[in-house]
């Protein structure tokens, strides 16, 4: 998936949790093998070229494509599984894969975890007993700086923008890079599968995304515009005023010691 994944597990590392971590890493590698648009032998690439039928693909392919159709309907067409004219569900896959990896850890008894894939984060439980997680939202105009914080428990945080990968988000109506007037937009919700996809749609949507969020229960947003201004939805909490000059993505911050995260590049 062209990015780094990390796992931060705050629970006592039991044998079951260690096995689950291995399973979660294996899951992410498998997702990359099946869904990568950079690998000519992936099922998605072969499906796009007409070399495979959907019924011959792994069941997860149909699941992801159905999720894409749902996101396209909910976003009024601003999310697409083929934004540039070819099959490319990666706007859905990363958040879905991260949330599933987080679930693998939870099923094994890890209740307080952070799974981070390129700045898109699924959080469960707490950073430490009585201490919520803190997520710093990176400043797209000042590398290394933050423009706001998100604090809470059991959260999903996803950012879409141009700071690190350039104009890679396409307007599905034109197939060209989205001219949205945004530098970044961060969504906060409960499930990263939806939050990550909606962040992609919202970035392509631009200014009208603010009104769209009113129809999305349980999802809040913080956006940085190309003229270095910021706006946020009414339910966005734990915010700080944007800094002057506002790197795409999000990162976690916690001073409490825990299990050393493992990073894996895909």
GUTI-395300 format. One record per residue (C-alpha): residue number from 1; residue in one letter; x negated, y negated, z. Coordinates in pm, 1 decimal, padded with zeros to 6 digits, m for minus. Layout:
N
{pt NUM, A, {X, Y, Z}},
...
% end
This chain:
266
{pt 1, X, {00000.0, 00000.0, 00000.0}},
{pt 2, X, {m00302.6, m00226.8, m00028.5}},
{pt 3, X, {m00313.8, m00335.0, 00335.6}},
{pt 4, X, {m00427.0, m00236.8, 00686.1}},
{pt 5, X, {m00205.3, m00055.0, 00936.0}},
{pt 6, X, {m00267.1, m00050.2, 01309.6}},
{pt 7, X, {m00110.6, 00124.1, 01607.6}},
{pt 8, X, {m00107.6, m00025.2, 01957.6}},
{pt 9, X, {00029.7, 00224.3, 02212.1}},
{pt 10, X, {00076.0, 00096.4, 02565.9}},
{pt 11, X, {00192.7, 00426.0, 02717.5}},
{pt 12, X, {m00030.7, 00687.4, 02876.2}},
{pt 13, X, {m00179.2, 00879.9, 02580.4}},
{pt 14, X, {m00035.8, 01227.2, 02640.8}},
{pt 15, X, {m00117.5, 01516.4, 02404.7}},
{pt 16, X, {00229.0, 01480.3, 02250.1}},
{pt 17, X, {00170.6, 01109.9, 02180.3}},
{pt 18, X, {m00172.2, 01179.8, 02031.9}},
{pt 19, X, {m00018.2, 01438.7, 01799.3}},
{pt 20, X, {00256.1, 01193.4, 01708.4}},
{pt 21, X, {m00003.8, 00931.0, 01619.9}},
{pt 22, X, {m00168.0, 01177.6, 01382.5}},
{pt 23, X, {00172.6, 01254.6, 01232.8}},
{pt 24, X, {00249.9, 00884.4, 01190.2}},
{pt 25, X, {m00079.9, 00825.3, 01009.1}},
{pt 26, X, {m00015.2, 01128.5, 00786.5}},
{pt 27, X, {00334.1, 00992.1, 00715.9}},
{pt 28, X, {00192.6, 00659.4, 00594.2}},
{pt 29, X, {m00053.4, 00837.7, 00364.9}},
{pt 30, X, {00231.5, 01044.6, 00224.2}},
{pt 31, X, {00442.7, 00733.6, 00163.7}},
{pt 32, X, {00151.8, 00582.2, m00025.7}},
{pt 33, X, {00116.8, 00894.3, m00240.2}},
{pt 34, X, {00487.7, 00897.6, m00326.7}},
{pt 35, X, {00567.5, 00527.4, m00364.4}},
{pt 36, X, {00248.3, 00348.0, m00468.7}},
{pt 37, X, {00287.2, 00150.1, m00791.5}},
{pt 38, X, {m00094.3, 00141.3, m00815.7}},
{pt 39, X, {m00123.3, 00519.9, m00844.3}},
{pt 40, X, {m00028.6, 00654.7, m01187.4}},
{pt 41, X, {00040.5, 00997.9, m01035.8}},
{pt 42, X, {00285.9, 00872.9, m00768.9}},
{pt 43, X, {00647.1, 00979.8, m00799.2}},
{pt 44, X, {00758.9, 00618.5, m00837.7}},
{pt 45, X, {00515.4, 00559.3, m01124.3}},
{pt 46, X, {00620.9, 00880.6, m01296.4}},
{pt 47, X, {00988.6, 00801.9, m01239.3}},
{pt 48, X, {00937.7, 00457.4, m01392.0}},
{pt 49, X, {00771.5, 00608.5, m01700.6}},
{pt 50, X, {01052.7, 00861.7, m01740.8}},
{pt 51, X, {00825.3, 01156.3, m01664.1}},
{pt 52, X, {01038.3, 01259.0, m01363.4}},
{pt 53, X, {01405.6, 01260.6, m01282.2}},
{pt 54, X, {01533.5, 01135.2, m00949.4}},
{pt 55, X, {01659.2, 01483.0, m00857.6}},
{pt 56, X, {01302.5, 01612.5, m00892.4}},
{pt 57, X, {01160.1, 01352.4, m00652.4}},
{pt 58, X, {01129.1, 01385.3, m00276.9}},
{pt 59, X, {01451.4, 01307.2, m00092.1}},
{pt 60, X, {01293.5, 00989.6, 00049.1}},
{pt 61, X, {01282.6, 00836.6, m00299.6}},
{pt 62, X, {01660.6, 00848.1, m00333.1}},
{pt 63, X, {01691.3, 00717.3, 00023.8}},
{pt 64, X, {01470.7, 00415.8, m00049.4}},
{pt 65, X, {01644.6, 00338.1, m00378.2}},
{pt 66, X, {01981.0, 00343.7, m00200.1}},
{pt 67, X, {01844.4, 00105.0, 00060.4}},
{pt 68, X, {01725.9, m00119.8, m00223.2}},
{pt 69, X, {02073.5, m00121.0, m00375.7}},
{pt 70, X, {02220.9, m00218.9, m00039.3}},
{pt 71, X, {01970.3, m00503.4, 00004.1}},
{pt 72, X, {02040.8, m00623.8, m00348.9}},
{pt 73, X, {02412.9, m00634.5, m00275.6}},
{pt 74, X, {02375.5, m00807.2, 00061.7}},
{pt 75, X, {02133.2, m01066.3, m00079.0}},
{pt 76, X, {02346.6, m01146.2, m00381.1}},
{pt 77, X, {02083.7, m01012.4, m00618.7}},
{pt 78, X, {01782.0, m01187.6, m00467.5}},
{pt 79, X, {01630.7, m00853.7, m00371.1}},
{pt 80, X, {01559.4, m00608.4, m00651.0}},
{pt 81, X, {01397.0, m00268.4, m00684.8}},
{pt 82, X, {01271.7, m00380.4, m01027.2}},
{pt 83, X, {01194.6, m00752.3, m00989.9}},
{pt 84, X, {00953.5, m00763.4, m01284.0}},
{pt 85, X, {01145.3, m00525.9, m01509.6}},
{pt 86, X, {00975.0, m00207.4, m01389.5}},
{pt 87, X, {01062.3, 00013.5, m01094.6}},
{pt 88, X, {00894.0, m00132.7, m00788.0}},
{pt 89, X, {01068.2, m00074.0, m00452.0}},
{pt 90, X, {00766.0, m00183.7, m00249.0}},
{pt 91, X, {00963.6, m00476.8, m00107.2}},
{pt 92, X, {01158.2, m00213.8, 00085.2}},
{pt 93, X, {00903.7, 00064.3, 00131.5}},
{pt 94, X, {00657.7, m00095.5, 00372.5}},
{pt 95, X, {00909.3, m00199.5, 00638.1}},
{pt 96, X, {01091.3, 00132.3, 00605.4}},
{pt 97, X, {00766.8, 00328.4, 00640.9}},
{pt 98, X, {00651.8, 00126.4, 00941.8}},
{pt 99, X, {00983.2, 00168.5, 01121.6}},
{pt 100, X, {00974.6, 00544.2, 01055.2}},
{pt 101, X, {00616.0, 00564.8, 01188.3}},
{pt 102, X, {00728.2, 00375.9, 01499.3}},
{pt 103, X, {01012.1, 00625.2, 01539.4}},
{pt 104, X, {00771.5, 00918.7, 01523.0}},
{pt 105, X, {00586.5, 00774.8, 01822.5}},
{pt 106, X, {00907.8, 00708.0, 02014.0}},
{pt 107, X, {01033.7, 01063.4, 01960.7}},
{pt 108, X, {00711.7, 01185.6, 02123.1}},
{pt 109, X, {00766.2, 00971.5, 02431.3}},
{pt 110, X, {00580.2, 00650.0, 02340.3}},
{pt 111, X, {00823.7, 00379.8, 02451.1}},
{pt 112, X, {00598.9, 00073.5, 02433.5}},
{pt 113, X, {00432.5, 00042.3, 02095.4}},
{pt 114, X, {00340.3, m00196.2, 01817.1}},
{pt 115, X, {00304.8, m00066.8, 01461.2}},
{pt 116, X, {00163.0, m00335.7, 01233.1}},
{pt 117, X, {00138.9, m00302.8, 00855.9}},
{pt 118, X, {m00024.9, m00606.4, 00698.5}},
{pt 119, X, {00144.3, m00842.6, 00943.2}},
{pt 120, X, {00489.0, m00682.5, 00932.5}},
{pt 121, X, {00556.8, m00545.0, 01277.7}},
{pt 122, X, {00787.9, m00303.2, 01455.9}},
{pt 123, X, {00776.6, m00347.8, 01832.3}},
{pt 124, X, {00926.2, m00117.6, 02093.6}},
{pt 125, X, {00947.0, m00172.3, 02465.8}},
{pt 126, X, {00702.7, m00409.5, 02630.4}},
{pt 127, X, {00341.2, m00515.8, 02606.2}},
{pt 128, X, {00301.1, m00430.9, 02975.1}},
{pt 129, X, {00546.2, m00365.5, 03261.0}},
{pt 130, X, {00757.0, m00679.5, 03282.6}},
{pt 131, X, {00559.7, m00850.7, 03004.7}},
{pt 132, X, {00724.9, m00894.5, 02663.2}},
{pt 133, X, {00534.0, m00876.0, 02338.4}},
{pt 134, X, {00417.3, m01203.6, 02182.5}},
{pt 135, X, {00383.5, m01238.8, 01806.8}},
{pt 136, X, {00194.7, m01534.8, 01667.3}},
{pt 137, X, {00322.3, m01652.6, 01328.8}},
{pt 138, X, {00025.9, m01751.5, 01116.4}},
{pt 139, X, {m00006.9, m02101.2, 00974.3}},
{pt 140, X, {m00007.2, m02075.1, 00590.4}},
{pt 141, X, {m00200.4, m02401.9, 00553.3}},
{pt 142, X, {m00458.7, m02345.1, 00824.3}},
{pt 143, X, {m00621.8, m02000.1, 00824.8}},
{pt 144, X, {m00661.4, m01876.0, 01179.5}},
{pt 145, X, {m00400.8, m02114.0, 01317.9}},
{pt 146, X, {m00052.1, m02040.3, 01443.0}},
{pt 147, X, {00262.6, m02237.8, 01378.3}},
{pt 148, X, {00496.2, m02069.9, 01625.8}},
{pt 149, X, {00541.6, m01772.3, 01859.0}},
{pt 150, X, {00802.1, m01500.1, 01886.9}},
{pt 151, X, {00841.3, m01337.1, 02226.7}},
{pt 152, X, {01057.3, m01039.5, 02314.8}},
{pt 153, X, {01115.8, m00667.3, 02340.6}},
{pt 154, X, {01229.2, m00417.2, 02077.4}},
{pt 155, X, {01176.1, m00653.7, 01784.1}},
{pt 156, X, {01095.4, m00637.4, 01415.0}},
{pt 157, X, {00901.9, m00928.2, 01262.7}},
{pt 158, X, {00827.7, m00970.7, 00891.5}},
{pt 159, X, {00671.7, m01257.3, 00696.9}},
{pt 160, X, {00677.1, m01320.0, 00322.6}},
{pt 161, X, {00462.0, m01586.3, 00162.5}},
{pt 162, X, {00182.4, m01676.4, m00075.5}},
{pt 163, X, {m00112.2, m01757.4, 00153.2}},
{pt 164, X, {m00296.6, m01425.1, 00130.1}},
{pt 165, X, {m00177.6, m01264.6, m00194.9}},
{pt 166, X, {m00085.3, m01567.9, m00399.8}},
{pt 167, X, {00239.2, m01590.0, m00598.9}},
{pt 168, X, {00321.4, m01217.8, m00589.8}},
{pt 169, X, {00690.7, m01246.7, m00500.6}},
{pt 170, X, {00903.3, m01254.3, m00813.6}},
{pt 171, X, {01237.0, m01416.7, m00878.9}},
{pt 172, X, {01442.4, m01110.4, m00981.4}},
{pt 173, X, {01659.0, m01327.8, m01206.4}},
{pt 174, X, {01365.9, m01447.9, m01418.8}},
{pt 175, X, {01089.6, m01193.0, m01353.6}},
{pt 176, X, {00852.5, m01484.8, m01283.9}},
{pt 177, X, {00688.7, m01590.6, m00955.9}},
{pt 178, X, {00947.6, m01742.4, m00727.7}},
{pt 179, X, {00944.9, m02122.7, m00721.7}},
{pt 180, X, {01119.0, m02139.9, m00388.6}},
{pt 181, X, {00955.3, m02440.4, m00227.7}},
{pt 182, X, {00841.5, m02218.5, 00059.0}},
{pt 183, X, {00493.5, m02126.5, 00173.8}},
{pt 184, X, {00615.8, m01860.3, 00414.9}},
{pt 185, X, {00927.5, m01734.6, 00581.6}},
{pt 186, X, {00936.9, m01514.6, 00890.7}},
{pt 187, X, {01238.1, m01307.6, 00989.5}},
{pt 188, X, {01301.2, m01160.7, 01332.8}},
{pt 189, X, {01549.6, m00880.6, 01395.3}},
{pt 190, X, {01567.0, m00530.1, 01533.4}},
{pt 191, X, {01491.3, m00299.1, 01239.5}},
{pt 192, X, {01194.3, m00364.9, 01012.8}},
{pt 193, X, {01350.1, m00174.1, 00723.5}},
{pt 194, X, {01604.5, m00450.7, 00676.5}},
{pt 195, X, {01404.1, m00743.3, 00810.0}},
{pt 196, X, {01112.6, m00687.5, 00570.7}},
{pt 197, X, {01338.4, m00654.3, 00265.3}},
{pt 198, X, {01542.8, m00957.7, 00363.6}},
{pt 199, X, {01223.6, m01163.0, 00408.4}},
{pt 200, X, {01127.3, m01084.1, 00048.6}},
{pt 201, X, {01473.2, m01182.8, m00073.6}},
{pt 202, X, {01476.4, m01497.9, 00137.8}},
{pt 203, X, {01142.6, m01617.0, 00000.2}},
{pt 204, X, {01267.3, m01575.3, m00356.9}},
{pt 205, X, {01594.2, m01744.9, m00260.7}},
{pt 206, X, {01428.0, m02057.8, m00126.8}},
{pt 207, X, {01633.4, m02335.8, 00036.9}},
{pt 208, X, {01964.0, m02150.2, 00004.8}},
{pt 209, X, {01828.2, m01876.5, 00233.9}},
{pt 210, X, {01907.8, m02088.8, 00536.3}},
{pt 211, X, {02278.5, m02065.4, 00467.7}},
{pt 212, X, {02251.3, m01696.4, 00381.0}},
{pt 213, X, {02120.3, m01617.6, 00727.5}},
{pt 214, X, {02447.6, m01729.5, 00878.4}},
{pt 215, X, {02602.0, m01412.1, 00729.8}},
{pt 216, X, {02329.5, m01184.7, 00866.2}},
{pt 217, X, {02406.5, m01093.7, 01227.3}},
{pt 218, X, {02105.3, m01028.2, 01443.9}},
{pt 219, X, {01852.0, m01187.8, 01206.6}},
{pt 220, X, {01677.2, m01519.9, 01268.7}},
{pt 221, X, {01426.1, m01708.9, 01056.4}},
{pt 222, X, {01138.2, m01955.4, 01069.2}},
{pt 223, X, {01022.1, m02110.5, 00741.3}},
{pt 224, X, {00734.0, m02332.1, 00632.1}},
{pt 225, X, {00795.0, m02538.9, 00320.1}},
{pt 226, X, {00549.5, m02645.0, 00050.7}},
{pt 227, X, {00554.9, m03002.8, 00185.5}},
{pt 228, X, {00422.5, m02879.2, 00522.3}},
{pt 229, X, {00754.4, m02899.0, 00704.3}},
{pt 230, X, {00927.1, m02625.6, 00900.6}},
{pt 231, X, {01285.7, m02519.8, 00961.8}},
{pt 232, X, {01438.5, m02246.0, 01170.7}},
{pt 233, X, {01777.1, m02094.8, 01234.4}},
{pt 234, X, {01971.5, m02190.1, 01543.3}},
{pt 235, X, {01909.2, m01857.8, 01717.4}},
{pt 236, X, {01533.6, m01857.5, 01664.5}},
{pt 237, X, {01393.7, m01854.8, 02019.8}},
{pt 238, X, {01053.0, m01898.9, 02182.0}},
{pt 239, X, {00950.6, m02142.7, 01912.5}},
{pt 240, X, {00686.7, m02411.1, 01937.5}},
{pt 241, X, {00663.7, m02722.3, 01716.9}},
{pt 242, X, {00480.5, m02657.2, 01389.0}},
{pt 243, X, {00119.3, m02766.4, 01385.0}},
{pt 244, X, {m00013.8, m03009.4, 01126.6}},
{pt 245, X, {m00131.8, m02857.5, 00804.0}},
{pt 246, X, {00083.3, m02542.1, 00867.9}},
{pt 247, X, {m00221.9, m01717.5, 00634.0}},
{pt 248, X, {00075.9, m01536.8, 00562.6}},
{pt 249, X, {00179.5, m01268.6, 00811.1}},
{pt 250, X, {00217.1, m01217.9, 01181.0}},
{pt 251, X, {m00006.2, m01088.8, 01452.7}},
{pt 252, X, {00047.3, m00964.9, 01804.5}},
{pt 253, X, {m00118.3, m01111.3, 02110.6}},
{pt 254, X, {m00133.0, m00954.9, 02456.6}},
{pt 255, X, {m00395.4, m00987.0, 02725.9}},
{pt 256, X, {m00306.6, m00660.8, 02900.1}},
{pt 257, X, {m00550.4, m00374.1, 02826.7}},
{pt 258, X, {m00412.5, m00072.8, 02645.9}},
{pt 259, X, {m00501.4, 00203.3, 02406.0}},
{pt 260, X, {m00742.6, 00078.3, 02140.5}},
{pt 261, X, {m00547.5, 00041.7, 01814.7}},
{pt 262, X, {m00644.0, 00252.2, 01514.4}},
{pt 263, X, {m00651.3, 00085.2, 01172.9}},
{pt 264, X, {m00609.7, 00259.7, 00839.4}},
{pt 265, X, {m00635.7, 00099.9, 00496.2}},
{pt 266, X, {m00387.1, 00220.7, 00231.3}},
% end
